[in-house]
Structure formats: structure tokens, C-alpha cells
Amino acid sequence: LRSRRLRSWLTMIGIFIGIAAVVSLIGLGEGLRLAITSQFGFLGPDVLSVQASGLAFAGPPGSAVANPLSDDLPSEIEKVNGVGASIPRYLESVPLEFNDVQEITIVASIPEGENRKVIETMVNLRTEDGRLLKDGDSRKIVVGNNFKGGDEFGKGIKVGDMVLIKGITFEVVGILEKKGSFIFDNNVLMNEKSMTDILGTEKEKVDVIAVKVKDQNRIAEIKANIEELLRKERDVEKGEEDFHVESPQQTLEALNSTLFAVQLFVYIIAAISLAVGGIGIMNTMYTSVLERTKEIGIMKSIGARNSAIFAIFFIESGLLGTVGGIIGAALGMGFAYGISAIGRLFLGSNLIQASVDPLLIVGALVFSFVLGTLFGVLPAYQASKLNPVDSLRN
């Protein structure tokens, strides 16, 4: 390999391009899947969300729809057999000012009374600092964990700080535990009464209805019943719904199916590249056998067995595949983590992540070795069967 550097590198190009493509693209795909999964991971399998359809180019879900959800729907949904709780949620995009810096953020409502505990359990609300909201808390808020970092406001928000929302002063009484989810890490929680009475949020228009079912095994049946109720209430035909009833698990299953299709396409492209690389190894090994015909004859004339000759060429082809796999895996990891870092830097989104499983690296290396040896079998067999007299003559 050292004496034929150029040929060795050219032979390995096909291998490490294919391995690099597999490692980098699968690493980025898996990172994206984990990042998006984390956005819904805190929600249990017994939760449904109901919201109106619409194109909200700015602002929270349901804020730009022609026919928003009415405030009487939660009580109607709660009457559906199998529904344990149906809670209206209000979301509003508002300017938040702190440390003389203003940013747009989403304020989400927290209901009062018994529904407060239901919501806290449903979305697993816990504070890292301070406390959660209580009934009667006026002009008090709980903020997501990302507000502690101070990236937006120049310094971090802490418990006891005063902030301005729509020019009105609110006290921060708690900071949520980090969930790895933009849904909560970047949002503000406020009592429903404060939102409607102080911020002036319209109570007649519900943005999202959170539904908790009693038996998660019946979630598909309950979802169908809720959809039937909404079609009747909103006077729409099946197939013309202007609303969505979804569970986090359905969203994740659809996402995983899409990502799998993308990864399958990557596998096909990488397989073509690896096949080309394997043929390159076979071509190189055949050329090597022709070049070293005299050496093979000398080795056989002094007692080398066919198995020894076979092993020499077999291991060499495996080594070509392995070295190509190591370089490809290193390049793939570099591309995956480098592209994700650049993406986060320029796009400012934590969804762009890379996650390279050690098993993926091990599998890539094993596969590249197997590929090399597989395409080296025929040349090695040809070398082992050469006649020593003919080899010396050549």
C-alpha cells in the first residue's frame, strides 16, 4: 500500500465517499429526529390536541384562522365518552421587554382551579427555580428555561425580576426545568385570568384545546368521536375539516416515516457509491496480481502454499476497504457535526442537530472491511492458483 500510494488512494475514494455519505446524512437525520421528538417527548400517550386549521405565518397556532375554535367547545368535548378532561388554552404573540431589550415571545395560558393540576400533570410542568403559578396570581409569570441564558436580553432573567409585556409590568415567580423543547423553553406561562383581563386576550376564541383521555388504548376511537362532534358543531363534511385533532404519537410516527424514506434514499445513493468503490478494489487487486506474478512464482517456488498467497491478497483488499471506511467515517462525523453547528449558527435553530451512534461507526467499519474482502476474493483466488513455473517465466 505504501509503494502504490496513488493507486491505493484512488481505490479508496469510492469507499470513503460512500461511508462518509452514510455516516453524515444518517447522523444529521437521526439528530433531527431526536430534536423533533424531544419537542413532544414530555407529552404522554393519553393526550390529544384540538386546533383550528389555518395559515399562521406569524404568531401562535390558531391565531390566523378563518373559523377559530369557540369557547363552548371544551365543555362539549368533555362530554365525549372516554374524555377525562378538556381544557381550553390561549396563546398570544406579545412583545416582552427586559434589560431595555424587546423581543417577541409566546404567552400561553394556565387554567385555574382543578384544571391547573391536570395541565401541570399533562405537560409535566416543573420549575428549576422559584415556583409554579397559583390561583389568584395576578401580574405574575413563569418563563421557559432559555430565558436564563440571557442570549436575547443581554443578561439572564431570574426569579424576582420584573419584565414588561405589552408595556405592563409582570413579576417572574418561576423558571421551568429545561425540556429541550422550544414549545416550553422559549415561552411564557401566565394565568388565564391575567391574559384575558390584563392583556386583553379574546376569551371567545380558543387557540388550542388540550384533551386528556381516560384510557390510552381507546385513543383512536376517542379521537374519531371528537372529530365527529367537531364536524357537527362546525357544520363541515368529512374530508373538508377546518380543524385538526392530533396526538403527539401520530405526529412522531408521521415524522419517522418521512425521515425513514429520506434515509432509505441516502442508503441507495451510498450503496451505489460503495459498489463503485468495491469494483475499484477488485480492479486494483487484479492489476496487483498481474504486476506481482513473478513475486508469486518466487514465493511458491520456495514453499509458499496456495492458502498463504490467497491470504496476502485477501487481507490487502480487506485493508483497502477498512482504511477507506475509517477515513469515510471520520469525514462523515466531521461533516455531520460541522454542518449542524453551521446551521445552528446561521439559522438560530436548535432543531439542527447531529447524532452519530457509535454502532453506526462500528457497522460502517465492519461493512467496509467486508466489502473490501468480498471484492478481493476472486483476485486472491486467481493469485493462489497461479502455476509457479509460468509465473517465473512471466
C-alpha positions in Angstrom: 0.0 0.0 0.0 2.9 2.4 0.8 4.6 1.7 -2.5 1.4 2.3 -4.5 0.1 5.3 -2.7 -1.7 7.0 -5.6 -3.4 3.8 -6.7 -4.4 3.0 -3.1 -5.9 6.4 -2.5 -7.8 6.3 -5.8 -9.1 2.9 -5.0 -10.3 4.0 -1.6 -12.1 7.1 -2.8 -15.3 5.2 -3.7 -15.3 3.6 -0.3 -14.8 6.6 1.8 -17.3 8.8 -0.2 -20.0 6.1 0.3 -19.2 5.7 4.0 -18.9 9.5 4.6 -22.3 9.9 2.9 -23.9 7.2 5.1 -22.4 8.5 8.4 -23.0 12.2 7.8 -26.5 12.1 6.4 -27.8 9.4 8.8 -26.2 11.3 11.7 -27.9 14.5 10.6 -31.2 12.7 10.1 -31.0 11.0 13.5 -30.1 14.3 15.1 -33.1 16.0 13.5 -35.4 13.1 14.6 -34.2 13.2 18.2 -34.5 17.0 18.3 -38.1 17.0 16.9 -39.0 14.0 19.1 -37.8 16.0 22.2 -40.4 18.7 21.3 -43.2 16.2 22.1 -41.5 13.8 24.4 -42.9 15.5 27.6 -46.4 14.7 26.4 -47.9 11.4 27.3 -49.7 8.9 25.1 -53.1 9.8 26.5 -53.1 13.4 25.2 -54.9 14.9 22.2 -54.7 18.4 20.9 -57.5 20.2 19.0 -57.0 23.3 17.0 -58.5 25.1 14.0 -56.8 24.9 10.6 -55.2 28.0 9.2 -52.1 29.6 7.8 -50.4 31.3 10.8 -47.3 32.9 9.2 -46.7 34.7 12.4 -47.9 34.1 15.9 -49.1 31.0 17.7 -51.3 28.1 16.4 -54.8 29.1 15.6 -54.1 32.8 15.6 -54.8 33.4 11.8 -57.7 31.1 11.0 -61.0 32.0 9.4 -63.0 29.9 11.8 -61.4 29.7 15.2 -62.4 27.4 18.0 -65.3 28.7 20.2 -65.0 28.8 23.9 -68.0 26.4 24.3 -66.3 23.5 22.5 -64.2 22.3 25.5 -67.3 21.6 27.5 -68.9 19.8 24.6 -65.7 17.7 24.0 -65.6 16.8 27.7 -69.0 15.1 27.3 -67.5 12.6 24.7 -67.3 9.1 26.2 -63.7 8.4 27.3 -62.6 12.0 27.7 -61.2 12.8 31.1 -60.6 16.5 30.7 -60.9 19.1 28.0 -59.1 22.3 28.7 -59.0 25.5 26.5 -55.6 27.1 26.0 -55.0 30.6 24.9 -51.8 31.6 23.1 -50.7 35.1 22.2 -47.7 36.6 20.5 -46.5 39.5 22.6 -43.6 41.9 22.9 -41.6 41.2 26.1 -39.1 43.8 27.4 -36.3 43.2 29.8 -32.9 45.0 30.4 -34.1 47.6 27.8 -34.3 44.9 25.1 -37.6 43.9 23.5 -38.3 40.5 21.9 -41.4 38.9 20.6 -42.4 35.7 22.5 -45.5 33.5 23.0 -47.5 33.7 26.2 -49.6 30.5 27.0 -52.4 30.4 29.4 -52.6 28.2 32.6 -56.2 27.5 33.8 -57.2 27.9 37.3 -58.9 25.5 39.7 -58.8 21.8 39.2 -57.7 22.1 35.6 -54.5 23.7 36.7 -53.3 20.4 38.2 -54.5 18.5 35.1 -52.4 20.7 32.8 -49.4 20.6 35.1 -49.5 16.7 35.0 -50.4 16.5 31.3 -47.3 18.5 30.2 -45.1 17.6 33.2 -44.6 21.1 34.4 -41.8 21.6 37.0 -39.7 24.6 38.0 -35.9 24.7 38.2 -36.0 28.0 40.2 -38.9 29.5 42.1 -42.5 28.1 41.9 -45.3 27.4 39.5 -48.3 29.8 39.2 -51.1 29.6 41.8 -54.8 30.5 41.7 -55.1 34.3 42.1 -51.6 35.1 40.9 -52.1 38.4 39.1 -49.3 40.1 37.0 -47.0 37.1 37.7 -45.5 34.8 35.1 -43.3 31.7 34.8 -40.7 31.7 32.0 -39.1 28.9 30.0 -35.5 27.8 30.8 -33.9 29.5 27.8 -34.6 32.9 29.3 -32.0 32.1 32.0 -29.3 32.2 29.3 -29.6 35.9 28.5 -29.0 35.4 24.8 -31.9 37.6 23.8 -31.8 40.3 26.5 -28.1 40.6 27.3 -28.4 39.0 30.7 -30.4 36.2 32.1 -33.9 36.6 33.7 -34.1 35.3 37.2 -36.8 34.8 39.8 -38.0 38.1 41.2 -37.1 40.1 38.1 -39.7 42.4 36.6 -40.5 42.4 32.9 -42.8 44.3 30.6 -45.3 42.5 28.5 -47.3 44.8 26.2 -45.9 47.6 28.4 -47.5 46.1 31.6 -45.2 45.0 34.4 -45.1 41.4 35.4 -43.1 39.6 38.1 -41.2 36.4 37.3 -42.0 33.9 40.0 -40.5 30.7 38.4 -38.3 29.3 35.8 -39.2 26.0 34.2 -36.9 23.0 34.0 -35.3 22.6 30.7 -37.2 20.3 28.4 -35.2 20.6 25.2 -38.4 21.9 23.6 -39.0 25.3 22.0 -42.6 24.8 22.9 -41.8 25.5 26.6 -38.2 26.6 26.8 -38.9 29.8 24.9 -42.4 30.6 26.1 -44.0 32.4 29.0 -46.8 30.9 31.2 -49.5 33.2 32.6 -52.8 32.6 34.5 -55.7 32.6 32.1 -57.5 35.4 34.0 -54.4 37.6 33.7 -54.3 37.0 30.0 -57.9 37.9 29.4 -58.3 40.7 32.0 -54.9 42.4 31.8 -53.5 41.6 28.3 -57.0 41.7 26.7 -56.8 38.2 25.1 -60.1 37.3 23.5 -61.7 34.6 25.6 -64.3 33.7 22.9 -61.6 32.4 20.6 -59.7 29.4 21.8 -56.3 28.6 20.2 -55.8 25.0 21.4 -57.9 22.6 23.4 -55.9 20.1 25.4 -57.7 16.8 25.8 -56.8 14.0 28.3 -58.3 10.6 27.7 -59.1 8.1 30.4 -57.8 5.0 28.5 -54.9 5.5 26.1 -55.8 2.2 24.4 -59.0 3.8 23.2 -57.3 7.0 21.9 -58.1 6.3 18.2 -61.8 5.7 19.0 -62.0 8.8 21.2 -60.2 10.9 18.5 -62.7 9.7 15.9 -65.6 10.6 18.2 -64.2 14.1 18.8 -63.8 14.6 15.1 -67.4 13.6 14.5 -68.5 16.1 17.2 -66.5 18.9 15.7 -67.8 18.2 12.2 -71.3 18.5 13.5 -70.6 21.6 15.6 -68.7 23.4 12.8 -71.1 22.2 10.1 -68.5 20.6 7.8 -68.4 17.3 5.8 -65.9 14.6 6.3 -62.8 15.4 4.2 -63.5 19.1 4.4 -62.5 19.6 8.1 -61.2 23.0 9.1 -59.7 21.6 12.3 -57.1 19.1 13.5 -57.3 16.5 16.2 -53.9 15.0 16.8 -51.8 13.1 19.3 -48.0 13.6 19.7 -47.5 10.0 18.8 -49.3 10.4 15.5 -47.1 13.4 14.7 -43.9 11.5 15.6 -45.0 8.4 13.6 -45.6 10.5 10.5 -42.2 12.3 11.1 -40.4 9.0 11.5 -41.9 7.6 8.3 -40.8 10.7 6.4 -37.3 10.6 7.8 -37.0 6.8 7.1 -37.9 7.5 3.4 -35.2 10.1 3.2 -32.7 7.8 4.9 -33.6 5.0 2.6 -32.8 7.2 -0.4 -29.5 8.0 1.2 -28.8 4.3 1.6 -29.5 3.7 -2.1 -27.2 6.5 -3.2 -24.4 5.4 -0.8 -24.8 1.7 -1.9 -24.2 2.8 -5.5 -21.0 4.7 -4.4 -19.9 1.7 -2.3 -20.5 -0.7 -5.2 -18.3 1.5 -7.4 -15.7 1.6 -4.7 -15.8 -2.2 -4.4 -15.4 -2.7 -8.1 -12.4 -0.3 -7.9 -10.9 -2.5 -5.2 -11.4 -5.6 -7.4 -9.8 -3.9 -10.4 -6.8 -2.8 -8.3 -6.3 -6.3 -6.9 -6.5 -7.9 -10.4 -3.8 -5.4 -11.5 -1.8 -6.1 -8.4 -1.9 -9.9 -9.2 -0.6 -9.2 -12.7 2.1 -6.9 -11.5 3.3 -9.4 -8.9 3.1 -12.6 -10.9 6.8 -13.1 -10.7 6.8 -12.5 -6.9 4.1 -15.1 -6.6 6.2 -17.5 -8.6 9.2 -17.0 -6.4 7.1 -17.4 -3.1 5.6 -20.6 -4.4 9.0 -22.0 -5.6 10.4 -21.7 -2.1 7.4 -23.4 -0.5 4.6 -20.9 -0.1 1.2 -22.6 0.0 -1.9 -21.5 -2.0 -3.6 -20.5 1.2 -0.7 -18.1 2.1 -0.9 -16.4 -1.3 -4.7 -16.2 -1.0 -4.4 -14.7 2.5 -1.9 -12.0 1.3 -4.2 -10.6 -1.4 -7.4 -11.2 0.6 -6.1 -9.2 3.6 -4.7 -6.5 1.3 -8.1 -5.9 -0.2 -9.8 -6.0 3.2 -7.2 -3.4 4.4 -8.1 -1.1 1.5 -11.7 -1.3 2.4 -11.0 -0.8 6.2 -8.8 2.2 5.6 -11.4 3.7 3.3 -14.0 3.0 5.9 -12.0 4.7 8.7 -11.4 7.8 6.5 -15.0 7.9 5.4 -16.3 7.5 9.0 -14.1 10.4 10.2 -15.1 12.6 7.3 -18.8 11.7 7.8 -18.7 12.6 11.5 -16.9 15.9 10.7 -19.5 16.8 8.0 -22.4 15.9 10.3 -21.3 17.9 13.3 -19.8 20.7 11.2 -22.9 21.2 9.1 -25.2 21.1 12.2 -23.0 23.6 14.0 -23.0 26.0 11.0 -26.8 25.5 10.6 -27.4 26.4 14.3 -25.1 29.4 14.0 -26.8 30.9 10.8 -30.4 29.8 11.3 -30.5 30.1 15.1 -32.5 26.8 15.4 -31.7 24.1 17.9 -33.5 21.6 15.7 -30.4 21.3 13.5 -28.5 18.6 15.4 -26.3 15.7 14.6 -26.3 12.4 16.4 -23.8 9.7 15.3 -24.4 6.4 17.1 -21.2 4.5 17.9 -22.9 1.4 16.5 -23.2 3.3 13.2 -19.4 3.8 13.1 -18.7 0.2 14.0 -21.2 -1.0 11.4 -19.6 1.2 8.8 -16.1 -0.1 9.5 -17.2 -3.7 9.5 -19.2 -3.2 6.3 -16.2 -1.5 4.6 -13.9 -4.4 5.6 -16.4 -7.0 4.4 -16.9 -5.0 1.1 -13.1 -5.0 0.6 -12.6 -8.7 1.3 -15.7 -9.6 -0.8 -14.4 -7.9 -3.9 -10.9 -9.2 -3.2 -11.9 -12.9 -3.1 -11.7 -13.5 -6.9 -8.3 -11.8 -7.5 -6.9 -13.5 -4.4 -8.2 -16.9 -5.6 -6.7 -16.2 -9.0 -3.3 -15.4 -7.5 -3.3 -18.5 -5.3 -3.9 -20.8 -8.3 -1.0 -19.4 -10.5 1.5 -22.0 -11.6 4.9 -21.2 -10.2 6.8 -22.1 -13.4 4.6 -20.0 -15.6 4.7 -17.2 -13.0 8.6 -17.2 -13.0 8.6 -17.3 -16.8 6.3 -14.2 -17.0 
